[in-house]
């Protein structure tokens, strides 16, 4: 998290919450992880990694709409992130927004990222 913070104390707090969020996620404690990543975002809303990890945590809890919001924020902050685009494409697929899913998969390929063939197969089958 090399983003600019107002001061070192704020940065240290954000790093602490981020590390705690990762530890909670590693233990499958998704609600606690979301709370920690949210604190990082409150301290600095430009930390794409916090949005990404919060999106993963929301996905694990089945909160796909919230995960979609967080992944969209990651993509605003880092538009050439093929992993965030791929994950958002998969969520769009599960939400049956096939047009947006296809658009994100195309962007992933254009960026040189890999598309999970199973999800692409599911998308192609859904569109037919």
DONUPA-961322 format. One record per residue: residue number from 0; residue in three letters; z, x, y of N, C-alpha, C, O, CB in turn. Coordinates in steps of 0.001 Angstrom, whole numbers, plus 524288, in hexadecimal, padded with zeros to 5 digits. Atoms other than C-alpha are relative to their C-alpha. Glycine has a CB too. Layout:
% residues N
<NUM Ala <Z X Y> <Z X Y> <Z X Y> <Z X Y> <Z X Y>>
...
% end
This chain:
% residues 128
<0 Unk <80000 80347 7FB67> <80000 80000 80000> <80000 80374 804D8> <8040F 8044C 80747> <804BD 7FC45 7FFFE>>
<1 Unk <80065 7FC8C 7FB86> <7FB2E 808D0 80AA0> <7FE85 7FD13 804F5> <7FC82 7FF69 808A5> <7FC13 8043F 7FEEC>>
<2 Unk <80143 80320 7FB74> <7F96C 7FDA3 8143E> <803E6 8013E 8044F> <80837 80316 80344> <80006 7FA1A 7FEAB>>
<3 Unk <7FC89 7FEF2 7FB9C> <7FF42 7FEED 821B7> <80448 7FBE4 8005B> <80349 7F733 8000B> <7FCE9 80033 80519>>
<4 Unk <7FB82 80351 7FF3C> <80CB2 7F958 8237A> <8023E 80126 80561> <80106 8052A 807BB> <80422 800D7 7FBA4>>
<5 Unk <7FDB7 7FF4D 7FAD4> <81477 7F7B4 82FF4> <8036C 804D7 8003C> <8039A 80791 80431> <80328 7FB37 80186>>
<6 Unk <7FC90 7FB76 80023> <81E0C 8021B 82BBD> <8010D 80173 7FA4D> <7FF85 7FEAD 7F6B0> <80536 7FEE6 802F8>>
<7 Unk <7FEFD 7FE0D 8054B> <822BD 809E5 82013> <803A0 7FC59 7FCF8> <802FD 7FBB3 7F840> <80262 8057C 8003D>>
<8 Unk <7FC6C 80398 802B0> <82DA3 80052 81CF4> <7FCF2 7FB6D 7FDB1> <7FDCC 7F9E9 7F935> <80449 7FDFA 803CE>>
<9 Unk <80336 80454 801E4> <823D3 7F540 81BDB> <7FCA7 801B0 7FB62> <7FC21 7FED2 7F78F> <7FC87 7FDE7 80465>>
<10 Unk <8033A 7FE08 8044C> <81B02 7FD88 8134E> <80354 800CA 7FB21> <801B0 7FF5C 7F6D7> <7FD4C 8052A 8018D>>
<11 Unk <7FC91 7FF21 80478> <82669 80172 80A8D> <80196 7FAD2 7FD7C> <801DE 7FA6F 7F8B3> <804E0 80310 801AD>>
<12 Unk <7FEA5 80525 80219> <82A62 7F325 80926> <7FB70 7FDC6 7FCE9> <7FC2B 7FBB9 7F89F> <8018E 7FC3B 8046F>>
<13 Unk <804A0 80212 802A3> <81C81 7EF40 80593> <7FF17 802CC 7FAD1> <7FDDC 80050 7F6E3> <7FB2B 80088 80383>>
<14 Unk <800B5 7FD05 804D9> <81B7A 7FA1A 7FB8B> <80413 7FE4F 7FBFC> <802D7 7FDBE 7F75F> <80069 805FA 8010D>>
<15 Unk <7FBE4 801C3 80392> <8286D 7F5DA 7F5A9> <7FEC6 7FAAB 7FDA4> <7FF54 7F9E3 7F8EE> <80537 7FFC8 802D8>>
<16 Unk <80165 8052F 801FF> <8241F 7E7A6 7F4A0> <7FB40 80052 7FC65> <7FB07 7FDAB 7F863> <7FEE3 7FC39 8048F>>
<17 Unk <804B1 7FF76 8033B> <816E7 7EBC3 7EF3D> <8017A 80225 7FA9B> <7FFDC 80007 7F69A> <7FBEF 803A2 802B3>>
<18 Unk <7FE61 7FDAB 804F9> <81D10 7F46B 7E4CE> <8032D 7FC23 7FCBC> <8029F 7FBEE 7F7F7> <80334 804FB 800FB>>
<19 Unk <7FCFE 803F9 802BB> <8268C 7E98D 7E163> <7FC63 7FBD1 7FDC1> <7FD2F 7FA02 7F95F> <80408 7FD86 803AF>>
<20 Unk <803CD 803D9 801E1> <81B2B 7E000 7E042> <7FD23 801EF 7FB2F> <7FC54 7FF01 7F775> <7FC15 7FEB4 80448>>
<21 Unk <802AC 7FDB3 80486> <8141F 7E921 7D702> <803AC 80007 7FB44> <80208 7FEC8 7F6EC> <7FE1B 805A9 80142>>
<22 Unk <7FC3E 7FFE0 80452> <8207A 7EAB0 7CECA> <800C7 7FA80 7FDBF> <800F0 7F9D2 7F8FD> <8054D 80248 801DD>>
<23 Unk <7FF71 80560 801E3> <8224A 7DBEE 7CE10> <7FB24 7FE51 7FCF4> <7FB90 7FBE4 7F8D3> <800FA 7FC3B 8049C>>
<24 Unk <804DB 80170 802B1> <81404 7DA19 7CA5F> <7FFAD 802A5 7FAAD> <7FE03 8003D 7F6DC> <7FB37 8017B 80355>>
<25 Unk <80015 7FD35 804FD> <8152F 7E472 7BFCD> <80378 7FD5C 7FBEB> <80277 7FDC2 7F73B> <801BD 805A6 800CA>>
<26 Unk <7FC71 802BE 80391> <82043 7DC66 7B9F0> <7FE7A 7FA40 7FF4B> <80129 7F74F 7FC99> <8059E 8005D 80208>>
<27 Unk <801AF 8056E 80076> <818B7 7CFA9 7BB3B> <80330 7FC42 8034C> <80322 7F78C 80253> <80040 7FE54 7FA6E>>
<28 Unk <7FCCA 8032B 7FC74> <821DA 7CAB9 7C5E6> <7FCB1 7FE91 804B9> <7FD50 800BE 808F8> <80517 802FC 801B5>>
<29 Unk <8041A 8011D 7FC2C> <816ED 7C47B 7CD9D> <80210 7FDA2 8050F> <80023 7FEF0 80944> <7FC0A 7FC61 7FDA7>>
<30 Unk <7FDE7 80274 7FB42> <81EF0 7BC3B 7D719> <80289 80423 80383> <801C4 80422 80842> <8040A 7FBAD 7FE92>>
<31 Unk <7FD86 7FBDD 7FD02> <826F1 7C7FE 7DB3C> <7FBEF 803BF 8023D> <7FC76 80599 806A5> <803E7 802F8 7FC99>>
<32 Unk <8042E 7FC93 7FE19> <81AAD 7D042 7DC55> <7FD5C 7FD91 804C2> <7FC5A 8003F 8089F> <7FBEE 8010B 7FBA4>>
<33 Unk <80274 802B5 7FB97> <81478 7C613 7E538> <80373 80068 804D4> <80182 80163 8091E> <7FEF6 7FA36 7FEA7>>
<34 Unk <7FC68 7FFAC 7FB8B> <82091 7C612 7EDD9> <7FFD5 8056D 80277> <7FFC4 805E8 80740> <8059F 7FEAF 7FE48>>
<35 Unk <80025 7FAAF 7FDE6> <8202F 7D4DE 7EF36> <7FACF 8012F 802B6> <7FAC5 80376 806F3> <800F1 803F3 7FBA2>>
<36 Unk <80508 7FF00 7FD81> <811A1 7D58A 7F20B> <7FF78 7FCE1 80516> <7FCFC 7FEAA 808CC> <7FB81 7FEA4 7FC3F>>
<37 Unk <80008 80323 7FB36> <81360 7CAAE 7FC0F> <802F0 802D3 80456> <8014A 802B4 808DA> <80270 7FA93 7FF03>>
<38 Unk <7FCFF 7FD0D 7FC14> <81DA2 7D2FA 802FE> <7FCC5 8048A 80227> <7FCFA 805AD 806D2> <8052A 80214 7FD9C>>
<39 Unk <8036D 7FBCA 7FE30> <81407 7DE4A 80399> <7FC08 7FDC9 803E5> <7FB25 8000F 8080A> <7FD28 802AB 7FB4D>>
<40 Unk <803F1 80272 7FCA7> <809C7 7D540 8097F> <80261 7FE51 8052F> <7FFDA 7FEBE 80941> <7FD85 7FB49 7FD3E>>
<41 Unk <7FD64 8017D 7FB28> <81392 7D02F 8136B> <800EA 804B8 8037D> <8008C 80453 80844> <8052C 7FD4C 7FED4>>
<42 Unk <7FF3D 7FB3B 7FCF6> <8166C 7DE1B 81797> <7FADC 80218 80221> <7FAA6 80423 8067B> <802A6 80427 7FCAE>>
<43 Unk <8051F 7FE24 7FE44> <80803 7E189 8185B> <7FBBB 7FD06 7FD1B> <7FAAB 7FE17 7F88A> <7FF6E 805FB 7FF18>>
<44 Unk <803F4 80344 80293> <7FD5A 7D78F 8158F> <7FAC9 802B8 7FEFB> <7F6F7 8001D 7FDAC> <7FF09 7FB46 8033C>>
<45 Unk <804DC 7FD37 8011E> <7F308 7E22E 813FC> <8004A 80331 7FAF3> <7FCCE 80654 7F9E2> <7FEA6 80391 80488>>
<46 Unk <7FF64 7FD0C 804E0> <7F803 7E790 806F9> <7FD46 7FCF9 7FB9F> <7FF8F 7F980 7F935> <805F2 800EF 7FEAC>>
<47 Unk <80333 802CB 803DB> <7ED38 7E321 7FDCA> <8026F 80021 7FA8B> <80203 7FC59 7F79A> <7FA83 8025A 7FFCF>>
<48 Unk <7FDAF 7FF7F 8052F> <7F47E 7E812 7F1D0> <80433 7FBDD 7FF02> <804D2 7FA07 7FA9B> <80252 8056E 7FF56>>
<49 Unk <7FBE5 803F6 8009B> <7FFA5 7DE87 7F448> <7FD8C 7FAAB 7FEE7> <7FF6D 7F7C2 7FB91> <8037C 7FFBD 804F6>>
<50 Unk <802C6 804EF 8010D> <7F638 7D300 7F4F2> <7FDC4 7FFFF 7FA79> <7FE12 7FC15 7F7B2> <7FB91 7FF22 8040A>>
<51 Unk <80269 7FFAF 80532> <7EF4E 7D7C5 7E8A6> <80419 7FF14 7FBBF> <8034A 7FBF1 7F831> <7FD55 80562 7FF37>>
<52 Unk <7FBFB 80083 80400> <7FBC6 7D915 7E0CC> <8029F 7FAA8 80028> <80446 7F8A6 7FC1D> <80410 80441 800A5>>
<53 Unk <7FDED 8054F 7FFAF> <800DA 7CC25 7E5E0> <7FC2E 7FC36 7FD68> <7FDCF 7F885 7FACB> <80103 7FE6A 805C7>>
<54 Unk <803F2 8034A 8028F> <7F3FC 7C5FD 7E174> <80074 80059 7FA14> <80025 7FC61 7F762> <7FA7B 8019B 801BB>>
<55 Unk <7FF5B 7FF53 805AB> <7F5CE 7CBAA 7D3DB> <804CF 7FCF8 7FE27> <804A5 7FA58 7FA21> <80084 805E8 7FE8E>>
<56 Unk <7FB32 802BA 8016F> <803A4 7C648 7D381> <7FF32 7FA15 8001A> <800F2 7F74E 7FC97> <80479 8018D 803B2>>
<57 Unk <80125 8059A 7FFC6> <7FF0C 7B8E0 7D7DF> <7FC99 7FE50 7FB63> <7FD68 7FA23 7F926> <7FD47 7FEA1 8052F>>
<58 Unk <80368 8013A 8046B> <7F47B 7B931 7CD75> <8032C 7FF94 7FAF9> <8024C 7FC0C 7F7D3> <7FBB6 8042E 7FF6A>>
<59 Unk <7FCBA 8001A 804B7> <7FE90 7BC39 7C2FB> <80336 7FAFB 7FFA7> <8047F 7F930 7FB62> <803A5 804BE 7FFE8>>
<60 Unk <7FD0B 804E2 7FFE9> <80604 7B011 7C742> <7FC81 7FB29 7FFFE> <7FE66 7F6BE 7FFE7> <80381 7FFE3 804BC>>
<61 Unk <803A5 80463 7FFFC> <7F9AB 7A7C1 7C75D> <7FF04 7FDBD 80562> <7FC98 7F99D 805DE> <801FB 7FBD0 7FC82>>
<62 Unk <800D5 801B8 7FA97> <7F9B3 7A66B 7D637> <7FAB4 8020D 801F1> <7FA7A 80575 80554> <8048A 801F4 803A3>>
<63 Unk <80533 7FDE2 7FEE6> <7EB02 7A87C 7D716> <7FE60 7FF3B 805AD> <7FBD0 802A0 807EB> <7FC02 7FD7B 7FC72>>
<64 Unk <80183 800EC 7FA85> <7E94D 7A272 7E493> <8027F 80415 8038D> <7FFF5 8060B 80722> <8019F 7FA6D 801C5>>
<65 Unk <7FD71 7FC09 7FCC0> <7F350 7ABCC 7EA68> <7FDCE 8056D 7FEDE> <7FD3A 8089B 8026E> <805F0 7FFF4 7FF16>>
<66 Unk <80264 7FAF8 80153> <7ED83 7B74E 7E30E> <7FAC0 80091 802C3> <7F963 804CF 80492> <7FF4B 80087 7FA04>>
<67 Unk <8050D 7FFF4 7FD4D> <7E04D 7B3AC 7E8D7> <800B8 80152 805C2> <7FDB4 80461 807EC> <7FD3C 7FAB0 7FF6B>>
<68 Unk <7FEE5 7FEDA 7FA7B> <7E60D 7B3E3 7F69C> <80132 805D0 800A8> <7FF26 80856 80433> <804A9 7FCA2 80206>>
<69 Unk <7FE8C 7FA7B 7FF90> <7EC03 7C154 7F449> <7FB63 8039E 7FEF7> <7FABC 80783 801B6> <80467 80142 7FC3A>>
<70 Unk <8048E 7FCB4 8011C> <7DFAA 7C70A 7EE46> <7FC13 7FFC6 80471> <7F987 803AF 8059C> <7FD63 7FE54 7FAE2>>
<71 Unk <80383 8006D 7FB87> <7D7B4 7C1EE 7F9A6> <801F9 8037A 80472> <7FEDC 805DD 8073B> <7FF8B 7FA3C 801D6>>
<72 Unk <7FDC9 7FC89 7FBF9> <7E0FA 7C926 802C6> <7FEFE 805B6 7FE9D> <7FDC0 808D6 8020C> <805F5 7FF06 800A2>>
<73 Unk <8012D 7FA9D 801B3> <7DF4E 7D5A4 7FABD> <7FA5C 8014B 80173> <7F942 80585 80377> <800E4 800AD 7F9F3>>
<74 Unk <80590 7FF0C 7FF05> <7D095 7D444 7FC25> <7FEE6 80057 805D9> <7FB6E 80342 80775> <7FCA9 7FBAA 7FD86>>
<75 Unk <8008F 7FF73 7FA4D> <7D1C5 7D244 80ADF> <801A6 80578 801BA> <7FF2A 807DC 80514> <8034F 7FBD0 802E6>>
<76 Unk <7FDF2 7FADD 7FE8C> <7D9B1 7DECD 80BB5> <7FCDB 80476 7FDA3> <7FC4E 80899 80007> <805A4 80077 7FE54>>
<77 Unk <80302 7FBED 802C2> <7D17C 7E67D 801E6> <7FB2D 7FD6E 7FD90> <7FB1B 7FC5D 7F8E0> <80370 802CF 7FBAB>>
<78 Unk <80477 8031A 801D0> <7C430 7DFD4 800D0> <7FCE4 8025E 7FB7C> <7F9F1 7FF97 7F8E5> <7FC6B 7FF21 8046D>>
<79 Unk <80302 7FD87 80430> <7BEA9 7E9A4 7F726> <8034F 8011F 7FB30> <8023A 804CD 7F849> <7FD93 80505 801F2>>
<80 Unk <7FC87 7FF4F 8047C> <7C96D 7E852 7ED06> <7FDE9 7FCCC 7FB6C> <7FEC2 7F812 7FB3C> <805B8 7FE5B 8015F>>
<81 Unk <8025D 802FB 8044B> <7C241 7E49D 7E074> <80409 7FD74 7FC6F> <802E6 7F96D 7FA0F> <7FC86 80386 7FCCE>>
<82 Unk <7FC0E 80247 80370> <7CEDE 7E203 7D903> <80208 7FAE4 8024D> <802A6 7F709 7FF7F> <8048B 803DC 7FF1F>>
<83 Unk <7FE3B 804DB 7FD7D> <7D3B4 7D805 7E2EB> <7FBB7 7FBDD 7FFBA> <7FCD0 7F749 7FEC2> <80193 80102 805C5>>
<84 Unk <8045A 803B4 80060> <7C634 7D1C9 7E31D> <7FF7F 7FDD6 7FA7B> <7FEA4 7F928 7F9C8> <7FAE0 8029F 801A6>>
<85 Unk <8005B 801B9 80572> <7C5DC 7D13E 7D441> <8045E 7FC24 7FECE> <8036E 7F805 7FC83> <80044 804BA 7FC39>>
<86 Unk <7FBA3 80383 8011A> <7D35A 7CB35 7D382> <7FF46 7FAC1 802BA> <8007D 7F6AA 80082> <8052B 8027F 801B2>>
<87 Unk <800E6 804E6 7FD3B> <7CFBB 7C12D 7DDD8> <7FBB1 7FCE3 7FD52> <7FC0A 7F81A 7FCFF> <7FE94 8010A 805C1>>
<88 Unk <80435 802AD 802CD> <7C32E 7BE02 7D673> <8021F 7FD3A 7FB30> <8008F 7F8D5 7FA04> <7FBB3 803E1 7FE6C>>
<89 Unk <7FDAE 8025D 804AD> <7CB23 7BB69 7CA34> <80340 7FB36 8017F> <80314 7F739 7FECF> <8036E 80409 7FD0C>>
<90 Unk <7FCE1 80480 7FE4E> <7D469 7B281 7D198> <7FC6F 7FB89 801AA> <7FD5F 7F705 8004C> <803B1 80188 8048A>>
<91 Unk <803C1 8041A 7FE9E> <7C8FD 7AB35 7D799> <7FDD2 7FD68 7FB19> <7FD24 7F8A6 7FAF0> <7FB83 80246 80353>>
<92 Unk <8020D 80220 804EA> <7C3AE 7A99A 7C9D6> <803E2 7FC25 7FD9D> <80265 7F7E2 7FBF6> <7FECD 80474 7FC16>>
<93 Unk <7FC03 8037A 80238> <7D079 7A3C5 7C50F> <800C2 7FB16 80350> <8022A 7F6F7 80146> <80533 802E8 7FF7B>>
<94 Unk <7FF8A 80486 7FC8C> <7D0C1 79AC9 7D0EF> <7FAF2 7FCCD 8002E> <7FA8A 7F8FB 80312> <80177 801C7 8057E>>
<95 Unk <80512 802A0 80080> <7C2CC 79698 7CD7A> <7FCC0 8001C 80506> <7F99B 7FC9B 80601> <800D6 7FA69 7FE5B>>
<96 Unk <80347 7FF19 7FB68> <7BD14 79BAC 7DA3D> <7FC03 80427 7FE63> <7FC84 808C1 7FFAD> <8035A 801C9 804F9>>
<97 Unk <803B3 7FC6F 80277> <7B170 7A19B 7D34F> <7FC9F 802EA 803F0> <7FB2D 80768 80306> <7FC8F 7FD09 7FC47>>
<98 Unk <80330 7FD76 7FBFB> <7A99B 7A491 7DF99> <802DC 804C3 80240> <800A1 80902 802A0> <7FEA6 7FC15 8046B>>
<99 Unk <7FD03 7FBA7 7FDCB> <7B456 7ACEF 7E587> <80104 80434 7FBE6> <800FC 808DB 7FD1D> <80531 7FE0A 80241>>
<100 Unk <7FF32 7FC44 80435> <7B70E 7B33D 7D865> <7FB2E 80374 7FF60> <7FB9D 8083C 7FF22> <8013F 7FD28 7FAD8>>
<101 Unk <804E9 7FD1E 8008F> <7A8C3 7B725 7D6F4> <7FF44 803CA 8049A> <7FDC3 80849 803CD> <7FB50 7FC28 7FFA7>>
<102 Unk <800A3 7FCAA 7FB60> <7A870 7BC7C 7E4F5> <80370 804DA 7FFA4> <801B9 8092A 800E8> <8014D 7FCF0 804FF>>
<103 Unk <7FC8A 7FB77 80079> <7B42C 7C529 7E266> <7FE46 803A4 7FBA3> <7FE7D 80867 7FC45> <8059A 7FE3C 7FF0B>>
<104 Unk <801E7 7FCA3 80437> <7AED2 7CA04 7D55D> <7FB42 8032C 801CA> <7FAC0 807C1 8006B> <7FE96 7FCB5 7FB2A>>
<105 Unk <80494 7FD2E 7FDED> <7A214 7CD9D 7DC3F> <801C8 80472 80388> <7FFA9 808C0 8033E> <7FC53 7FC3D 8030E>>
<106 Unk <7FDFB 7FBE2 7FC88> <7A9C0 7D531 7E694> <80273 8046D 7FCE4> <801C6 80902 7FE32> <80408 7FDBD 803D3>>
<107 Unk <7FDA3 7FBF7 8034F> <7B165 7DC49 7DC0E> <7FBCF 80399 7FDDD> <7FC56 8085F 7FE1C> <8031E 7FD87 7FB7B>>
<108 Unk <8044C 7FCDA 80230> <7A4C3 7E0C8 7D5A6> <7FD66 80347 8043A> <7FC21 807D5 8035C> <7FBE9 7FC74 7FD59>>
<109 Unk <8027D 7FD2C 7FBAE> <79EE2 7E48E 7E2CA> <80345 804BF 80198> <80125 808BF 80335> <7FF36 7FC57 804BC>>
<110 Unk <7FC82 7FBA8 7FEA8> <7AAC8 7ED2E 7E545> <80085 803F8 7FB95> <8032F 807EE 7FC2A> <8055C 7FDE9 8016B>>
<111 Unk <7FFB6 7FC67 8046A> <7A90D 7F3B1 7D80B> <804A6 7FF04 7FC7A> <805CD 8022A 7F908> <8002F 8057D 801EF>>
<112 Unk <7FB88 8014A 8034B> <7B4DE 7ED0C 7D211> <7FE41 7FD8E 7FAE8> <7F9BB 7FC0B 7FA48> <803B4 7FC55 802D9>>
<113 Unk <8012F 8024E 80517> <7B58F 7E7F1 7C44B> <801D6 7FA59 7FFEC> <80612 7F909 801CA> <8029B 80328 7FB86>>
<114 Unk <7FEBA 80584 800AB> <7B560 7D984 7C15A> <8016E 7FF26 7FA52> <7FE97 800C3 7F6CA> <7FB5D 7FC65 801AD>>
<115 Unk <7FE5E 80132 80551> <7BCD7 7D4F0 7B583> <7FBDB 7FC83 7FD8F> <7FAFA 7F82D 7FF70> <80580 7FD54 7FFE3>>
<116 Unk <80441 8030A 8024A> <7B1DD 7D036 7AC9B> <801B4 7FAA4 7FDF6> <7FE9C 7F6F6 7FDFB> <7FD90 8030D 7FBA1>>
<117 Unk <7FE22 80512 801E9> <7BA4B 7C551 7A6E9> <80043 7FBFD 80465> <7FED7 7F773 803AC> <80564 80097 7FD76>>
<118 Unk <7FFB5 803A1 7FB9C> <7BCAB 7BF63 7B43E> <7FA93 7FEA8 80208> <7F98A 7FA38 80393> <80351 8024F 80465>>
<119 Unk <8055B 8011C 7FE47> <7AE77 7C0C9 7B7FA> <7FD5B 7FC2E 7FC33> <7FA71 7F8B7 7FDD3> <7FCC8 80527 8006C>>
<120 Unk <80225 80393 803E9> <7AABC 7BA15 7AB3E> <80221 7FA7B 800DA> <7FF37 7F6AC 8007C> <8014E 801ED 7FA6B>>
<121 Unk <7FDB1 80514 7FEED> <7B441 7AF0E 7AE4F> <7FD89 7FD85 804D1> <7FC87 7F8D1 804E5> <805E5 80083 800BA>>
<122 Unk <80265 8020A 7FB39> <7AE6D 7ADAD 7BBE8> <7FA7D 7FE1E 7FEEA> <7F8FA 7F9DD 80090> <7FFF2 8042E 8044F>>
<123 Unk <80561 80195 8013D> <7A08E 7AD5C 7B6D3> <7FFE8 7FAFD 7FCCF> <7FC8E 7F7A3 7FDA0> <7FD2A 8045C 7FD06>>
<124 Unk <7FFAD 804B8 80328> <7A475 7A31B 7ACD6> <80199 7FB40 8033A> <7FFDB 7F6E4 80230> <803D4 800CD 7FB91>>
<125 Unk <7FE22 80451 7FCBB> <7AB33 79AE4 7B732> <7FBBD 7FE16 803B4> <7FB79 7F976 804FB> <804D0 801B1 80321>>
<126 Unk <80417 80164 7FC41> <79F88 79B33 7C057> <7FB9E 7FCF5 7FD63> <7F930 7F99B 7FFD5> <7FDCE 804E6 80298>>
<127 Unk <8045E 8027B 802C9> <795C0 796D6 7B5F1> <800C5 7FA32 7FF56> <7FD70 7F790 7FD14> <7FF44 8027B 7FAB6>>
% end
